[in-house]
Amino acid sequence: MGISSVRNQFGGQCYKCGFWVEPGTGYFEKERGKKGWRVQHCYRTHNGGVTCEMVKKKFGKPVDDPVKTP
């Protein structure tokens, strides 16, 4: 599939849940054959990671504008 994941240095909107991912709390991916990068929350809560489930539980469902997590 050609996907690689690395911790994010910049914030962005999670492509899985739609909420904001703060720098260092998720991962970014580059897909082969596509331009740009996409960001997602962590899979587990290790080393300061935040999961999509944690954000959904705290904020509910996402809106059009990304919600920054604390």
RAJOMO-V721299 format. One record per pair of residues at least 24 apart in sequence whose C-alpha atoms are under 7 Angstrom apart, sorted by the first residue. I is the first residue (numbers start at 1). GAP is how many residues later the second one is. Records with the same first field share a line. If there is no record, write none. Layout:
BEGIN
I->GAP ; GAP
END
This chain:
BEGIN
2->29 ; 30
3->26 ; 27 ; 28 ; 29
4->25 ; 26
5->24
12->27
13->26 ; 53
14->25 ; 26 ; 27
15->24 ; 25
16->24
17->35
18->44 ; 48
19->43 ; 47 ; 48
20->46 ; 47 ; 48 ; 49
21->47 ; 48
22->47
25->24 ; 25
26->24
END
